[in-house]
Amino acid sequence: MGRFTYLLLLAALPATAADGVPFQHDDFTVQEAVGDRSFELVHARGNGLPCIEDDLSLLLLTTPMTTRHGRRSNTDQEIAGWRMNLASRFEPDAAVAAEIAALPVIYRDPDTALADLFEIPDGYQFHGQLVHYPALVLIDPEGQEAFRYVGDNNSDHYAFDDFVAKVAELKAIPQRERTRMADVFPWPDDRIERYTAHRASGPITVDGRLDEDSWSQAPRSPRFSDLVNGVAGVHDTRAAVLWDDDYLYVGYWVEEPFLEATLTEQDDYIYQDNDVELFVAGAGAYYEFEINTFGTIYEVFFIWDDAYEKMGYSKQAEFAKDHPQVKPFPGVGFQPHPRGPRTGYWNWDLPGLKTAVVADGTINDNSDRDRGWTVELALPWRGMKSLAQGDGRALPPKDGDVWR
């Protein structure tokens, strides 16, 4: 059974890549579908492509709409429409329009190697062939992925007006904000996302399904961003937060085409698997939680050394430093951390914590494509008293309180 996808490459995306960013895709070559030209990423990387403006780069589009009964259908019209729209929307200059018209436009990837490289999910069977759903991936001149959209069905294309708006949005990001997050500390306050947690409208059963009315009514967070460069993640991950008198609830919706997990023992280094992580900060300490698709969890409680005596942790038996699982922690990336030393309590578990995972797919079976997984957490307020003791915050919080 054959598999194929069509690729549309245009000069069209912002962003100057930073050194060492992730999603640095391997070099690839694709052949033009209706001619003898080819495109090689290695020739474009670092130099950009012929483009509409200096900071625009590469657009990758896969679409099954260019095939009907094994042949191309309306390909020329689609190409002409995109070219006309690009020329008129971005710059009506005749020279620019001519440049767009001269671009190599449609390339074919008969073995779906490129779609596999970019993890575009398989879509449906059509006349004996497996076709990918419509997908759009925006890449910068260094091969770094900046945005993607994958349709849920054959007709779910990314609208051209939305594409124009997305390009405008990315172009509007100041150059200083295109730097790696790891190079900026502290992260600018105006770039930290805010979220208002709503009170649950009814009981929450922690089963990982996130199917209560409270979850469907709760606003979801913006798409998660990469920790290193601050751009939207390759796959769509979002969260929502609820609360009642007894618990803080956190739900995650994680898009992942190949579900995998290996670790099964509590407090294994879950970050070595694909995982979901939650950090809750107090004034003098913070709690770290991780969970993989098996539902295996990792917990640790960190206390900053400058708060250990001042905020009363030294007087609590559970935070004595003579336990073998209590160790100084230099941190990841910051050595030393600007705040100073901290101590990790790997022997500490959040009292009353409830967790659940539901996988929408087959874990560790990459012969098929998965949809993703959901995570549901319930953190009891009474179990977070050690976080609150540093500044006397209310448990549960009062209206208008801010937590990080």
C-alpha positions, 0 to 999 in steps of 0.5 A: 500500500502506497503512502504519499504527501505533497509539500508546498514550499514558499518563502514565508516565515519570520524568526531568526534562529538562535544557536543551539535551539531544538527541533533542528531538523535533519537535512532533506531533499525533495523533488518538484512534483511538476518539474525537475527542480529539487529543494535541499534544506542544507542549501537554505539553512543559514542563508534563507530562501528567496523571500518576500522580506528579509526576515521571512523564510520557509513554509512547509505545507502537506495537503491531500487536496492535490490528489484525486484518484492517484493524479494531481487535481487543481494543482496549478490553480492552487499554486496560482491562488497561493501565489496571488494571495501572497503577492497581494497580502504581503506586498503588491509590488510587481517585482515581489510578485514575480519573485513569488511566481518564480519560486519552486512551489510544490514538491513530492515526498513519495515515501513520506520521509519528510512527513515522518521527519516532522511527525505529521500524523497519518490521516486516512486511506484513499484508493488504497493509499494512506494519506496524511491530514492537512498540516502546516509547519513554519520553519526558520532559516536554520531549520528550527520549527516555529509553528505547526498546525495539523488538521483533524480531518481531510477538510480541516485546512489552515485557512489562508487568512489565519496563515497571514495573521500568524505570520504577522503575529510572529513578525511582530515579536521583537528581535530581543524576544527571539533569543533563547530562554536559557540566555535570559534570567529572569524571564521578562515579566511581560512574557510570563503567561497568566491564568485565572483558576476557576472554582469547580462547579461540581465534584471532580473524579480524578480518573484522567478523563477530564470529562466533567463539566467543570473541565469543559467549561474551564479555559485552557492555557495557551499552547506550551512553549519550549523551555530553551527558545520560548517558541510554541512546542512542536506538539500542542500541549495545554493545561487548565486549573480548577479548585475547590475547598479541598483541592487544587486540580490541574489537567493536561491535554498532550498531543503526541504521535508516538506514546512511549514510556519506560520507567515504572518505579516511583521517583525514577527519573521520569524526565528521561521519558516524555512526561508532564511536569508541574512546579508549585512555588512558595516564598522559600521552597517549591514542589516538583512533580513529574508523570509519564504515560504509564502514570509513574510519578516523581516528586521532590521538595526543594528548600532554598538555603536562605529560607531554611532557618528564616522561614522555620523549615529547620524546626520541622522533623520532616525537613531534617537534613540527615536523611540519605535522600536529602541532598544539596542541588545545584540546579540545571543550567544555573550553577550557581543559581542567582538565588543561591544554594538549595536542598532537595528532599527526595524522601518527601511526598505530597500528602493526599496527592491524586493522579491519573493518566489516560492514553489515547493510543498504544504505548510503545507501539510505533507501528501506528500513530497515537493522538496523545494523552491526558493527565489529571492531578488533585493536590490537597491544600492541606498537603501544601502547608509547607509551601505556604508557611514562607509567606503565610498565604491562605489555603485555599487561596483567597479571591485574587491571590497569585501563585506561581 
